[in-house]
Amino acid sequence: MSVETRILPWWSIGIVGIMALYIVFGSQPETELEQPFRYSGFLMDSIANITAYGPRPVASAAVDAALAAMRRLDDAASFHRPDSALARLNRDRKIVPDAILAPILRASSEAAVISEGYCDPTFAVLHRSYGFYDGHGRLPPDSEIAADLALIGWSRMTSEFEQTFHLASGALIDLGGIGGGFALQMAADAMRAASCTTFFIDDGGDLWMEGSKPDKTPWRIAVRDPRSDERSLAMIETYEPLAVSTSGDYERFVEVDGRRYGHIMDPHTGRSAAWYRSVTVLASDPVTAEIQGLTLFAMPPAEGRNFADKYRIPALFLPASGPVWLTAAGENRFSEISQ
């Protein structure tokens, strides 16, 4: 995976992430007291990078609080852990969701409706057929795809009655995408509660930043072509809190006969969506950014343009072939685009 998070210019070590974004923390030297506290490690099946500014004890405690919040999310919503609440739902077909899982399930229901089915966690049965879970990539035959499509559809496969959530026989739920947005949101809430006011979180490439850096410069995010570390597509600058989410065919994919198949699916065909290399979305909260990014990546170009205009989504599209293009709401949010 050819994506990095780089801290420039005075911190010269590249930190590996899984999204085509580079964060530039500042251009002025920082004093000993202004040095941020950083964490980088493997968490929730991806690389997490957290940077906290402020007095060392406060910043350190805030990072610890963020990590604890993300681990609680993983306890509830991990598809891969057999002891998670989501795993119990997939296995037992019903659960009384706790305070963490319940809002994720509700957000998934809303996302499936608003996205017209393009963002739907019941696509997990397709991921299984393509070999995303067992590591043996395959291209399922039409008959298997047809059988999977019959098990996809949040409103048909799920129900809730007297606080118990039910899942239809044969269906599977994978909350990886939406869950990542909730992980960021919970981590940010935890850092604020720990009295940290300036921080940056990268959870497997989904970004959240807020507060005023010591050098008073804006947060700056460079969007890169996932196929080329040298090609910069655009720059994002903000002084305001901002969520940035990029969906791409490089994050999770299987290869069959030398061809790459990404994990974001077209709900009408059951095949991997192949319109874009990446779609980058900006939003006021991480969950919205994640849902909108996944939706736009899965939609055909004409539908995606209409959807983005309808909801005024600032987004940058890198098609599978052809030039970069922006939504109307993104024209004043992204700069320095190169073709």
LINJORA-V289475 format. One record per residue. N is the residue number from 1. RES is the residue in one small letter. SS is DSSP state (H for helix, E for strand, L for the rest). Layout:
# LINJORA-V289475
N&RES&SS + N&RES&SS
This chain:
# LINJORA-V289475
1&m&L + 2&s&L + 3&v&L + 4&e&E + 5&t&E + 6&r&E + 7&i&L + 8&l&L + 9&p&L + 10&w&L + 11&w&L + 12&s&L + 13&i&L + 14&g&E + 15&i&E + 16&v&E + 17&g&L + 18&i&L + 19&m&L + 20&a&L + 21&l&E + 22&y&E + 23&i&E + 24&v&E + 25&f&L + 26&g&L + 27&s&L + 28&q&L + 29&p&L + 30&e&L + 31&t&L + 32&e&H + 33&l&H + 34&e&H + 35&q&L + 36&p&L + 37&f&E + 38&r&E + 39&y&E + 40&s&E + 41&g&E + 42&f&E + 43&l&E + 44&m&L + 45&d&L + 46&s&E + 47&i&E + 48&a&E + 49&n&E + 50&i&E + 51&t&E + 52&a&E + 53&y&E + 54&g&L + 55&p&L + 56&r&H + 57&p&H + 58&v&H + 59&a&H + 60&s&H + 61&a&H + 62&a&H + 63&v&H + 64&d&H + 65&a&H + 66&a&H + 67&l&H + 68&a&H + 69&a&H + 70&m&H + 71&r&H + 72&r&H + 73&l&H + 74&d&H + 75&d&H + 76&a&H + 77&a&H + 78&s&L + 79&f&L + 80&h&L + 81&r&L + 82&p&L + 83&d&L + 84&s&L + 85&a&H + 86&l&H + 87&a&H + 88&r&H + 89&l&H + 90&n&H + 91&r&H + 92&d&H + 93&r&L + 94&k&E + 95&i&E + 96&v&L + 97&p&L + 98&d&L + 99&a&L + 100&i&L + 101&l&H + 102&a&H + 103&p&H + 104&i&H + 105&l&H + 106&r&H + 107&a&H + 108&s&H + 109&s&H + 110&e&H + 111&a&H + 112&a&H + 113&v&H + 114&i&H + 115&s&L + 116&e&L + 117&g&L + 118&y&L + 119&c&L + 120&d&L + 121&p&H + 122&t&H + 123&f&H + 124&a&H + 125&v&H + 126&l&H + 127&h&H + 128&r&H + 129&s&H + 130&y&H + 131&g&L + 132&f&L + 133&y&L + 134&d&L + 135&g&L + 136&h&L + 137&g&L + 138&r&L + 139&l&L + 140&p&L + 141&p&L + 142&d&H + 143&s&H + 144&e&H + 145&i&H + 146&a&H + 147&a&H + 148&d&H + 149&l&H + 150&a&L + 151&l&L + 152&i&L + 153&g&L + 154&w&H + 155&s&H + 156&r&H + 157&m&H + 158&t&E + 159&s&E + 160&e&E + 161&f&E + 162&e&L + 163&q&L + 164&t&E + 165&f&E + 166&h&E + 167&l&E + 168&a&L + 169&s&L + 170&g&L + 171&a&L + 172&l&L + 173&i&L + 174&d&L + 175&l&L + 176&g&H + 177&g&H + 178&i&H + 179&g&H + 180&g&H + 181&g&H + 182&f&H + 183&a&H + 184&l&H + 185&q&H + 186&m&H + 187&a&H + 188&a&H + 189&d&H + 190&a&H + 191&m&H + 192&r&H + 193&a&H + 194&a&L + 195&s&L + 196&c&L + 197&t&L + 198&t&E + 199&f&E + 200&f&E + 201&i&E + 202&d&E + 203&d&E + 204&g&L + 205&g&L + 206&d&E + 207&l&E + 208&w&E + 209&m&E + 210&e&E + 211&g&L + 212&s&L + 213&k&L + 214&p&L + 215&d&L + 216&k&L + 217&t&L + 218&p&L + 219&w&E + 220&r&E + 221&i&E + 222&a&E + 223&v&E + 224&r&E + 225&d&L + 226&p&L + 227&r&L + 228&s&L + 229&d&L + 230&e&L + 231&r&L + 232&s&E + 233&l&E + 234&a&E + 235&m&E + 236&i&E + 237&e&E + 238&t&E + 239&y&L + 240&e&L + 241&p&L + 242&l&E + 243&a&E + 244&v&E + 245&s&E + 246&t&E + 247&s&E + 248&g&E + 249&d&L + 250&y&L + 251&e&L + 252&r&L + 253&f&E + 254&v&E + 255&e&E + 256&v&E + 257&d&L + 258&g&L + 259&r&E + 260&r&E + 261&y&E + 262&g&E + 263&h&L + 264&i&L + 265&m&E + 266&d&L + 267&p&L + 268&h&L + 269&t&L + 270&g&L + 271&r&L + 272&s&E + 273&a&L + 274&a&L + 275&w&L + 276&y&E + 277&r&E + 278&s&E + 279&v&E + 280&t&E + 281&v&E + 282&l&E + 283&a&E + 284&s&L + 285&d&L + 286&p&H + 287&v&H + 288&t&H + 289&a&H + 290&e&H + 291&i&H + 292&q&H + 293&g&H + 294&l&H + 295&t&H + 296&l&H + 297&f&H + 298&a&H + 299&m&L + 300&p&L + 301&p&H + 302&a&H + 303&e&H + 304&g&H + 305&r&H + 306&n&H + 307&f&H + 308&a&H + 309&d&H + 310&k&H + 311&y&L + 312&r&L + 313&i&L + 314&p&E + 315&a&E + 316&l&E + 317&f&E + 318&l&E + 319&p&E + 320&a&L + 321&s&L + 322&g&L + 323&p&L + 324&v&L + 325&w&E + 326&l&E + 327&t&L + 328&a&H + 329&a&H + 330&g&H + 331&e&L + 332&n&L + 333&r&L + 334&f&E + 335&s&E + 336&e&L + 337&i&L + 338&s&L + 339&q&L
